[in-house]
Amino acid sequence: MGEPHITSYINHVSRKDGNRRAMHALIPDLHATNFPVRKQRVNDSGSRRDAEAIFEIKTFTTCKSRYGNNNTRASPVSQRAQMVVQSYNRKFKKLDCNFAADVVGDGSEGVVGPFEAAQKHFYCGQVIPLCAGWFGEINEDFEKVIVSLAKEAAAGEDGMTVSPLLNMDRKGGHPR
């Protein structure tokens, strides 16, 4: 993101005592600068690709506003995840209108501003919603993140020490 837009935004947010509560502050729940994307497949030398990702965590209880709707097309956690993504898209567009009005004007012409363009540089081109419901259900993105992080942990040196194939001294190990 270029000058003067980012400087204008930073100055606006830093003027407030509680920066997280500043109007138009966009602060995700998690910001990973090295989120594991995937391993290199050809000539696998152990190198991997990392990406910058932002995550928003949402949980909810059993209530009519989440579980009382028609959930035949999408589960409550999927609906909530979609609302999180839409909310972030609106927030980035609002930042463009407020801090890059010289580029996007009033936002009605469909011009992509510097803040909205910056959002596309994150992994998946958007926020990754991690939503969990009252009954333990999670959205698809949450499941993908868990699988990705589990594979990353298992592939490391420490992952081999908890493998049942190598750890024979615990219950369930191969009999001697």
N, C-alpha and C positions, 0 to 999 in steps of 0.2 A: 504494500500500500504506500502510495507516495505522499509527498508533502503537497499542500499544507493541510490535507484532510485529517491525517492521523494525528498531527500536532494539535489541531483544533479539538479533536475528540479527547486526547490525553489531557489537555489543559482543562477541558470541561469536567471530566471525571475527577481529576486530582484537586479541583477546587472544593469539593465536598469533604466534610470530616469523615463520614462513613462512605468510602469510595464505592463499596458494593451497593449502596443504596442511592447513589447518584442517578438522577433521571437519565435514561438512555444508556446506562452502564450495561454492558453485555459481558457477563461473567459466568462461564459454564461451571458445572459442578466438578468436572475433571478435565484437565488439559494434559494430554500425553504427547510429548515431543518425539517419542520413540516407540509408538505402537507397532507391534510386529504384524506386518502385512502378509508376507509369505516368504518361503525360502526360494533360493535360486534353484531351478530345476535342471538346467543343462550344465554339465561340468560342475556338479555340486561341490563347491570348495568350502562349504560351511557358511558362506556369506549370506546375508539376508537383507531384505528391504524393510526399512522402517518408515513410518509415516507420522505426520502430525495429526492428531485427532482430538476432537472435543466431544465430551459426553455430558448428557443431562440425565440425572437420576430422578425417577418419579416412582413413588409408591402410593397405594391408596387402599382404603378400607372398603368393606362391603357396604355399599350405599346405593340408593336408587339412581343417583346421577351416573354411576359407573356400571352397575350390574342390572339396572331396571330397564335398560333399553333393548331394542331388538339386536341381539348379538349373533344372528345367523350368518351375516356376511363377514364380520370381523369380531374377534374377541375383544373384551374390554381393554386388555393391555395393548393390543394392536391399535385400537382406536386412540388410546392415550398417546402412544408413540407417534402416531400420525399427527396428533394435535401439537406435540412438542416440536416436530419438524416444521410444521406450518407456522408456529409461533416464532421460531428462530428465523425463518425466512422473512416474516413480517418485521422482526427487529432489525435485521440487516438492511432491509429496504428503508426503514425509518431512519437508521443511521445515515444512509445515503442522502435522504431528504433533508436531514438536519445539519449534517456536517460536510456534505458535498453537493449542495444545491446548485452550484455552478455547473456541475456535470449532468445531473439527472433532472434538474428543474423541479417541478412539483411531483415527479414520480409517475405521472400518468402516461408518459410517452413510451414506456417500456425500455428505457435506456438503463443498462446495467452500470451501476456506480462502483466506485472503488471498494466499498465495504462488502457489497454483494459479491463482487468478483473475488475478494479475499476469502470469503466463505468457501468458494469452490476449490481453494487450494488445500483444504483439510481433507483427510481421508473420507471417502464416500461423497465428497463435495457438500457436506452438510453436517449438522450435529448428529451424533449417534445417540438415540434415546435408549435408556436402560430402564424399562418399566417392569415393576413387579406388582402383582395383584394380591388381594387378601388371601386367596386360596393357593398361593405359591406359584401361580402361573407367571411366566415371563414372556416378553415379546421376542420376536425372531432375532433382532439385532443383539439383544442381551445374550441369547443362546450362542450366537456366532462369536461374540466377544469372549465368552467363557471357554468355548472350544479352542479358539485361537490362543488364549493365554495358557490354557492347560497344555496344549501341544508345545508351546514355547517353554513352559516349565519342565515338561517331561523330556525335552530334547537337551536340556542342560546337564551339567555334571551332577547336580543334586538330584535331578530326576531319575538318574540311574540307581541311586542309593535306595530309593523306595520301591523299585521294581520287584515284584514277587519272583522274577526269574533269578535275580541276583541276591536277594535277601532271604536266605534259607533259615535263619535263626528265629523267625517269627512264626506265629500260627498260620498254617496254610502253606508253608514252605515245603519243599520236596523232602520226603522222609530219607533218613540216612541209612 
